[in-house]
Amino acid sequence: KTTDIQGVKREISARKLSAMQLKKAKNKGCTLYAVKISETAEGDSDFLEKYPLLRDFSDVFLEELPGLPPKWEFDFTIEIKPGTEPISKAPYRMTTIELVELKAQLQELLSKGLIRPSVSPWGAL
């Protein structure tokens, strides 16, 4: 039996709370919950039951992507003005945990051949 729980999104997420903040909240009498969420194989069938459109066309979607699409006759390029330098500022900051997860996901995609390293001077620095 599965139960869906919806709630009100809070301003502060659990990832942003330090141990000290949790201790202060506990001392103030706040109720604290620890939750572990993990995926299970049986969750896939529940997912398809919730979304009939996906179930009806499940034969269209591959279980796993085979790799990058084939090479085109020509490469797509964007011309930039000569002497233009890439902006060396990250578009947004990540926590250490987020950065580690991103690097792991990128490495997995690279090893599967689903992405390839950028050759653009404007790529990730």
Phi and psi restraints in degrees (value plus and minus 20) as a CYANA .aco file:
   2 THR   PHI    -133.6   -93.6
   2 THR   PSI     125.4   165.4
   3 THR   PHI    -145.9  -105.9
   3 THR   PSI     107.6   147.6
   4 ASP   PHI    -114.1   -74.1
   4 ASP   PSI     112.9   152.9
   5 ILE   PHI    -141.2  -101.2
   5 ILE   PSI     106.8   146.8
   6 GLN   PHI    -136.3   -96.3
   6 GLN   PSI     127.5   167.5
   7 GLY   PHI    -166.0  -126.0
   7 GLY   PSI    -196.5  -156.5
   8 VAL   PHI    -108.4   -68.4
   8 VAL   PSI     111.3   151.3
   9 LYS   PHI     -92.4   -52.4
   9 LYS   PSI     109.6   149.6
  10 ARG   PHI    -111.0   -71.0
  10 ARG   PSI     139.1   179.1
  11 GLU   PHI     -87.3   -47.3
  11 GLU   PSI     -55.7   -15.7
  12 ILE   PHI    -127.3   -87.3
  12 ILE   PSI     105.9   145.9
  13 SER   PHI    -112.4   -72.4
  13 SER   PSI     141.0   181.0
  14 ALA   PHI     -81.4   -41.4
  14 ALA   PSI     -50.5   -10.5
  15 ARG   PHI     -85.3   -45.3
  15 ARG   PSI     -45.9    -5.9
  16 LYS   PHI    -108.9   -68.9
  16 LYS   PSI     -25.0    15.0
  17 LEU   PHI    -111.4   -71.4
  17 LEU   PSI     110.1   150.1
  18 SER   PHI    -106.3   -66.3
  18 SER   PSI     150.1   190.1
  19 ALA   PHI     -81.3   -41.3
  19 ALA   PSI     -57.6   -17.6
  20 MET   PHI     -85.1   -45.1
  20 MET   PSI     -61.9   -21.9
  21 GLN   PHI     -84.9   -44.9
  21 GLN   PSI     -59.6   -19.6
  22 LEU   PHI     -83.5   -43.5
  22 LEU   PSI     -61.6   -21.6
  23 LYS   PHI     -83.8   -43.8
  23 LYS   PSI     -63.2   -23.2
  24 LYS   PHI     -82.6   -42.6
  24 LYS   PSI     -61.9   -21.9
  25 ALA   PHI     -83.1   -43.1
  25 ALA   PSI     -60.9   -20.9
  26 LYS   PHI     -84.4   -44.4
  26 LYS   PSI     -62.5   -22.5
  27 ASN   PHI     -85.1   -45.1
  27 ASN   PSI     -47.7    -7.7
  28 LYS   PHI    -100.3   -60.3
  28 LYS   PSI     -25.2    14.8
  29 GLY   PHI      74.6   114.6
  29 GLY   PSI     -10.1    29.9
  30 CYS   PHI     -89.2   -49.2
  30 CYS   PSI     127.2   167.2
  31 THR   PHI    -106.8   -66.8
  31 THR   PSI     106.5   146.5
  32 LEU   PHI    -132.8   -92.8
  32 LEU   PSI     122.8   162.8
  33 TYR   PHI    -146.7  -106.7
  33 TYR   PSI     119.6   159.6
  34 ALA   PHI    -129.7   -89.7
  34 ALA   PSI     108.4   148.4
  35 VAL   PHI    -150.3  -110.3
  35 VAL   PSI     115.9   155.9
  36 LYS   PHI    -138.2   -98.2
  36 LYS   PSI     105.2   145.2
  37 ILE   PHI    -134.6   -94.6
  37 ILE   PSI     109.5   149.5
  38 SER   PHI    -160.3  -120.3
  38 SER   PSI     133.7   173.7
  39 GLU   PHI    -106.0   -66.0
  39 GLU   PSI     127.4   167.4
  40 THR   PHI    -146.8  -106.8
  40 THR   PSI     138.4   178.4
  41 ALA   PHI     -83.0   -43.0
  41 ALA   PSI     -55.6   -15.6
  42 GLU   PHI     -90.9   -50.9
  42 GLU   PSI     -37.6     2.4
  43 GLY   PHI     -84.9   -44.9
  43 GLY   PSI     -45.4    -5.4
  44 ASP   PHI     -83.2   -43.2
  44 ASP   PSI     -63.0   -23.0
  45 SER   PHI     -88.5   -48.5
  45 SER   PSI     -57.2   -17.2
  46 ASP   PHI     -81.6   -41.6
  46 ASP   PSI     -59.0   -19.0
  47 PHE   PHI     -81.5   -41.5
  47 PHE   PSI     -64.9   -24.9
  48 LEU   PHI     -87.9   -47.9
  48 LEU   PSI     -51.3   -11.3
  49 GLU   PHI     -87.9   -47.9
  49 GLU   PSI     -53.1   -13.1
  50 LYS   PHI     -91.3   -51.3
  50 LYS   PSI     -49.7    -9.7
  51 TYR   PHI    -141.7  -101.7
  51 TYR   PSI      67.6   107.6
  52 PRO   PHI     -77.9   -37.9
  52 PRO   PSI     -53.2   -13.2
  53 LEU   PHI     -81.7   -41.7
  53 LEU   PSI     -62.4   -22.4
  54 LEU   PHI     -85.9   -45.9
  54 LEU   PSI     -59.4   -19.4
  55 ARG   PHI     -83.0   -43.0
  55 ARG   PSI     -62.9   -22.9
  56 ASP   PHI     -84.2   -44.2
  56 ASP   PSI     -50.4   -10.4
  57 PHE   PHI    -135.4   -95.4
  57 PHE   PSI       7.7    47.7
  58 SER   PHI     -83.2   -43.2
  58 SER   PSI     -44.1    -4.1
  59 ASP   PHI     -89.8   -49.8
  59 ASP   PSI     -35.2     4.8
  60 VAL   PHI     -98.5   -58.5
  60 VAL   PSI     -50.3   -10.3
  61 PHE   PHI    -113.1   -73.1
  61 PHE   PSI     114.0   154.0
  62 LEU   PHI     -98.9   -58.9
  62 LEU   PSI     130.4   170.4
  63 GLU   PHI     -86.2   -46.2
  63 GLU   PSI     -60.3   -20.3
  64 GLU   PHI    -161.7  -121.7
  64 GLU   PSI     121.5   161.5
  65 LEU   PHI     -92.4   -52.4
  65 LEU   PSI     118.5   158.5
  66 PRO   PHI     -96.0   -56.0
  66 PRO   PSI     -41.8    -1.8
  67 GLY   PHI     129.6   169.6
  67 GLY   PSI    -182.5  -142.5
  68 LEU   PHI     -93.2   -53.2
  68 LEU   PSI     135.3   175.3
  69 PRO   PHI     -87.2   -47.2
  69 PRO   PSI     142.7   182.7
  70 PRO   PHI     -84.3   -44.3
  70 PRO   PSI     139.3   179.3
  71 LYS   PHI     -85.7   -45.7
  71 LYS   PSI     122.4   162.4
  72 TRP   PHI    -106.5   -66.5
  72 TRP   PSI     147.4   187.4
  73 GLU   PHI     -86.3   -46.3
  73 GLU   PSI     -47.9    -7.9
  74 PHE   PHI    -155.4  -115.4
  74 PHE   PSI     134.9   174.9
  75 ASP   PHI    -114.1   -74.1
  75 ASP   PSI     119.9   159.9
  76 PHE   PHI    -100.8   -60.8
  76 PHE   PSI     111.2   151.2
  77 THR   PHI    -154.3  -114.3
  77 THR   PSI     135.4   175.4
  78 ILE   PHI    -140.3  -100.3
  78 ILE   PSI     100.8   140.8
  79 GLU   PHI     -94.6   -54.6
  79 GLU   PSI     114.9   154.9
  80 ILE   PHI    -139.0   -99.0
  80 ILE   PSI     137.9   177.9
  81 LYS   PHI     -86.2   -46.2
  81 LYS   PSI     118.7   158.7
  82 PRO   PHI     -78.7   -38.7
  82 PRO   PSI     118.9   158.9
  83 GLY   PHI      65.5   105.5
  83 GLY   PSI     -22.3    17.7
  84 THR   PHI     -92.8   -52.8
  84 THR   PSI     111.1   151.1
  85 GLU   PHI    -122.8   -82.8
  85 GLU   PSI     124.1   164.1
  86 PRO   PHI     -85.3   -45.3
  86 PRO   PSI     129.4   169.4
  87 ILE   PHI     -98.7   -58.7
  87 ILE   PSI     103.1   143.1
  88 SER   PHI    -116.5   -76.5
  88 SER   PSI      29.0    69.0
  89 LYS   PHI    -147.8  -107.8
  89 LYS   PSI     111.2   151.2
  90 ALA   PHI     -84.0   -44.0
  90 ALA   PSI     119.8   159.8
  91 PRO   PHI     -85.2   -45.2
  91 PRO   PSI     -47.7    -7.7
  92 TYR   PHI    -180.6  -140.6
  92 TYR   PSI     136.5   176.5
  93 ARG   PHI    -110.9   -70.9
  93 ARG   PSI     128.9   168.9
  94 MET   PHI    -142.9  -102.9
  94 MET   PSI     131.9   171.9
  95 THR   PHI     -94.0   -54.0
  95 THR   PSI     145.2   185.2
  96 THR   PHI     -79.5   -39.5
  96 THR   PSI     -60.9   -20.9
  97 ILE   PHI     -82.1   -42.1
  97 ILE   PSI     -64.4   -24.4
  98 GLU   PHI     -84.1   -44.1
  98 GLU   PSI     -60.6   -20.6
  99 LEU   PHI     -85.4   -45.4
  99 LEU   PSI     -62.1   -22.1
 100 VAL   PHI     -82.0   -42.0
 100 VAL   PSI     -64.4   -24.4
 101 GLU   PHI     -83.8   -43.8
 101 GLU   PSI     -63.0   -23.0
 102 LEU   PHI     -81.1   -41.1
 102 LEU   PSI     -66.0   -26.0
 103 LYS   PHI     -82.2   -42.2
 103 LYS   PSI     -59.8   -19.8
 104 ALA   PHI     -84.5   -44.5
 104 ALA   PSI     -63.5   -23.5
 105 GLN   PHI     -86.0   -46.0
 105 GLN   PSI     -61.7   -21.7
 106 LEU   PHI     -83.5   -43.5
 106 LEU   PSI     -62.0   -22.0
 107 GLN   PHI     -82.7   -42.7
 107 GLN   PSI     -60.4   -20.4
 108 GLU   PHI     -83.9   -43.9
 108 GLU   PSI     -64.4   -24.4
 109 LEU   PHI     -85.1   -45.1
 109 LEU   PSI     -58.8   -18.8
 110 LEU   PHI     -83.4   -43.4
 110 LEU   PSI     -65.3   -25.3
 111 SER   PHI     -87.2   -47.2
 111 SER   PSI     -49.8    -9.8
 112 LYS   PHI    -101.2   -61.2
 112 LYS   PSI     -29.6    10.4
 113 GLY   PHI      59.4    99.4
 113 GLY   PSI      -2.4    37.6
 114 LEU   PHI    -106.0   -66.0
 114 LEU   PSI     -39.2     0.8
 115 ILE   PHI    -157.1  -117.1
 115 ILE   PSI     145.5   185.5
 116 ARG   PHI    -155.7  -115.7
 116 ARG   PSI     137.6   177.6
 117 PRO   PHI     -81.3   -41.3
 117 PRO   PSI     126.1   166.1
 118 SER   PHI     -93.0   -53.0
 118 SER   PSI     121.0   161.0
 119 VAL   PHI    -128.6   -88.6
 119 VAL   PSI     -15.4    24.6
 120 SER   PHI     -99.4   -59.4
 120 SER   PSI     118.8   158.8
 121 PRO   PHI     -86.2   -46.2
 121 PRO   PSI     -36.0     4.0
 122 TRP   PHI    -114.1   -74.1
 122 TRP   PSI     -18.7    21.3
 123 GLY   PHI     -88.8   -48.8
 123 GLY   PSI    -195.1  -155.1
 124 ALA   PHI     -78.2   -38.2
 124 ALA   PSI     116.8   156.8
